Amino acid sequence: MRLDKFLKVSRLIKRRTVANEACDAGRVLVNGKSAKASLNVKEGDVIEIEFGTRTVKVEVLDVQETVRKDEAKELYKYL
């Protein structure tokens, strides 16, 4: 699954266009490397997102095309 779509489906970022812009600006790292929005995300990847002064670091546990809002938290775990 594309990185921008995973960020939207997991609800780490609310909209796919915002996720796309964050990737283009270099604020999203996957496994320690700057990532493009088209990068393929798989289980076990570590994603770091910079929100201004705050950094969120998560590990991908599962990749699904669609999930309900209350189940979205099961796609990742905070590190």
C-alpha positions in Angstrom: 0.0 0.0 0.0 1.2 3.5 -0.8 2.6 5.5 2.2 0.1 8.4 1.8 -2.9 6.0 1.7 -1.6 4.2 4.8 -1.3 7.4 6.7 -4.9 8.3 5.8 -6.4 4.8 6.4 -4.6 4.5 9.8 -5.8 8.1 10.6 -2.3 9.2 11.6 -3.0 12.1 9.1 -6.6 13.0 8.3 -6.5 13.6 4.5 -4.5 11.9 1.8 -3.5 15.3 0.2 -2.1 16.4 3.5 -0.1 13.2 3.8 1.1 13.7 0.3 2.3 17.2 1.1 4.1 16.1 4.3 6.0 13.4 2.3 7.0 16.0 -0.4 8.2 18.4 2.3 10.5 15.6 3.8 8.6 15.4 7.1 7.9 11.7 6.8 10.7 9.1 7.4 10.3 5.4 6.8 13.0 3.2 8.4 15.2 6.3 9.0 15.1 7.5 5.3 13.1 10.3 3.8 10.1 8.8 1.9 8.0 9.7 -1.1 4.2 9.3 -1.0 4.4 6.4 -3.4 6.7 4.3 -1.2 5.2 0.8 -0.6 4.5 0.3 3.2 4.7 -3.2 4.7 4.4 -4.8 8.1 7.4 -4.0 10.3 8.3 -0.6 8.8 8.9 2.2 11.3 7.4 5.5 10.3 8.4 8.9 11.8 6.2 12.0 11.2 7.2 15.5 12.2 4.2 17.6 13.3 5.9 21.0 13.9 7.9 20.5 17.0 6.4 17.1 17.8 7.6 13.8 16.3 5.4 10.7 16.2 7.1 7.4 15.7 5.1 4.3 14.9 5.6 0.7 13.8 3.3 -0.8 11.1 1.5 -3.9 12.4 -1.0 -4.5 9.6 -1.8 -3.1 6.2 -5.5 -3.0 5.1 -7.3 -1.1 2.4 -10.2 0.0 4.6 -10.8 -0.1 8.3 -13.4 1.3 10.7 -12.5 4.3 12.8 -12.3 2.4 16.1 -10.1 -0.3 14.5 -7.6 2.1 12.9 -5.4 2.1 16.0 -4.7 -1.7 15.5 -2.8 -1.0 12.3 0.2 0.5 14.2 1.8 0.9 17.6 3.6 3.9 19.1 7.3 3.6 19.8 
